[in-house]
Amino acid sequence: MAALSDLGFDPWDPAFLTDPYPAYAELRAQGRVHWFEPTNQWLVPHHADVSALLRDRRLGRTYQHRFTHEEFGRTAPPPEYEPFHTLNDHGMLDLEPPDHTRIRRLVSKAFTPRTVERLKPYVRGLADELASALVAAGGGDLLKDVAEPLPVAVIAEMLGIPESDRAPLRPWSADICGMYELNPSKETAAKAVRASVEFSDYLRDLIAARRKEPGEDLVSGLIEAHDEGDRLTEQEMISTCVLLLNAGHEATVNATVNGWYALFRNPSQLALLRADHTLIPSAIEELMRHDTPLQLFERWVLDDIEIAGTTIPRGAEIAMLFGSANHDDAVFANPSALDLTRTDNPHISFSAGIHYCIGAPLARIELAASMGALLERAPTLRLAAEPERKPNFVIRGLEGLAVEVG
């Protein structure tokens, strides 16, 4: 088997990070599963396999509901990382049934479709304000002026975090999410631990305040949510709030800037969208497929599985390549092309199975609101300078996106 670097797969190479999709095509052509020595993971690049594995209960986001670290052949995280792992490991994204089932059920009682629908006027109003301010300034950084403020404000509004307290939210989130990259450094871990402590302390105080004086916000809803005697513990509430912020804006921020950069590089598709705003829903799905915000999703192998004749043993880790799956020509016609009219689009950018993104409906509302506002308020929006890619692989985004309005 060819070395993966010979196929172009090198998640620390700036050239790969600029455009990983040709390397993914090579991976798919070379087989259905590949061992990647630098991270000790099995890479899975095909859509059918990724989709099936997301639903396979022989895999798990954690193994600690069944095994100790020793039994699973793994080393426990360093004690100094404990605040990050306590925060991360009590969120439903990193839990398996029965805890995942219980927490998701209780969160769903507070995070209802009605709650999301009720936010629509707020989201649209804020998106319009941000787009109008960008136009009034003659342009700016689409990342900092529109893409970031919108979802952060929406999640903060949902949680009931006062505007005066919102400044640290994005930095906390960015530092925590640094731990989801491949082989994070000690410096990255230290930042994540510090952010975990500070964010947790803030939310603990907010939860205490809402216990005394409930409101209409999601934190109050989480406090009240219960079912047959089950309630969320304080740690589960804290972890849920952090998860909703991190997952609820990271993907939306990066989908926005990745998407607009793709539109600027495909002027015929942008012209099509400008001429017909009814394409916004299909455009959002296609842009999330075309340049996937979350490129990789990991699972532990809880019981031996087999992929294309290769046995992957219990204790191994699988890395499902969402970006590759979303460009699989066995599923998508001409996958490298941006086609905003694509109707058959079973992308997996929101995952699948029991860990399907609970915030997907809200993300779609936010993306539609910001795209609609920019199309209406800034119909001549154009790229002002070539952007710089963030040096990240798992969470794919840009350092900024300079735009101008003619």
C-alpha positions, 0 to 999 in steps of 0.5 A: 500500500502506498504511503498516505503522504505519497497520495497527498494526505498530510493534514499538517501540510499547508498545500493539503489544507488549501485543497484536501479534496484531490488527496481524498480522491486518491484515498478513495481510489486506493481502498476503503480503509487506510492506516494512518501511523502519525495519529494511530487511526484508521481513515475511512474515506467513502460515503457509504462506509462513513454513513454506515459507521455513523449508525454502527453501535459497535463504534462509540464516541467514548468507551468508558461506559464499557471499559476502563482505559486499561481494559481498552488498551489506552492510557488515561489523559494527563491529570492536568487535562482533567478540567477539559475532559470533565467538561467534554466527557459530560456533553451528549456528543461524547456520550453513548447510551444510556447516558446519551439517550437520557441527556438528549431526551432532556435537552430536546425538551428545552431545545424544541422546534418551537424554541428554534422557530421563535428565534427566526425574527431575532436571527433575521433582524440581526443578520440584516443589521450586520449586513447593513453595517458591512455595506455602510462601511463599504466592506470589511472582514466577512468573518469578524463582521457577519459570520462570527457575531451572528451565531454567537449572539443567537446561541447566547440569546438562547442560553440567556447570556447577557450581552455584557458577558458575551465577549469571552464566548468565542475565544473560550470556544476556539480554545476548547475546540483546539483539542479536537485537532489531530495530535494537539500540542501541550500549549493547545491543551493548556489553552483548552484547560484554562478556557474550560475552567473559566467557561464552566465557572461562568456557567455555574454562576449563571445556572445558580442565578436561573435557579433563583430567578428562572427566565424564558431562556434555554438554561432555565429550560434545562433546569426544569427539564425532567422525565420520570425522575431524571434530571440533568446534573449541574455538570451535564447542564454546563457541558450541554451549554458549552456543546451548544455554543461550540457546535452551534457556532463553529460549523455556522461560522466556517460554513459561512466564510467557506461558502462565500469564498466558494461563491466568489471562486465560482462567479457563474453560480454566484450570479445564479444565486443573485438572480434567484434567491429561492435557491438559498436552501439548496445553496446552503446544502451544496456549500456545506457539501462542497467545502465541509466545515467539519472534515473528520469525525472520530469513533472508538471501535468497541467490538471488532469490525471488518471493512473490505476484508480488513479487521479493525480490532476493539480498541482502535480508533476510526477517523471518518473523513466527512470531507471525502465522503461529501466528494464521493463520485459514487454518490455525487455527480461531478462532486468537485463542481459547485452546483447550487441547483443540486437536488440529490444531496445526501451530504453528511456535514451534520453527521448521522445516527444518534449523534446527528446534530441537534442544532442543524435546524438552527444552523440552517436558519442562521445560514439562510438569514445571513446569506439572504441579508447579504444578497439583498443588502450587498448585491455587488459584494466581492472578494477584496483579497485572497484569504489565508486558511486556518492551520487546522484540518479537522475544523476547516475555516479561514483566518478572515475573508476581506470583502468590498461593496461596489 
